[in-house]
Amino acid sequence: MGRAGKALKQTLSIFGISQNQLAAAMGVGHANVSRWVNEVRDPGGETILEIRTALGQINPDAAEEFIRLYLTMPKNE
């Protein structure tokens, strides 16, 4: 568990996007984003696409980086 959370945490850090910004863009509570970033809960496949879409609204490069990190990060890292 945690590959998506790790990719999301890195992406938010690299691009200076706050968890609140992402939560607002997705229309979800900050607590949901916090759970993903802190690897308490992994987002499902559909949610990963929603994260990508929301990041794309904030910064298209961040959306691309999130997916790149998610797809290339080892599962056990």
Protein Blocks (a to p, Z undefined) as FASTA:
>chain_A
ZZlmmmmmmmmmmnopafklmmmmnopafklmmmmmnomaccdfklmmmmmmmmmmmomm
lmmmmmmmmmmpcfkZZ
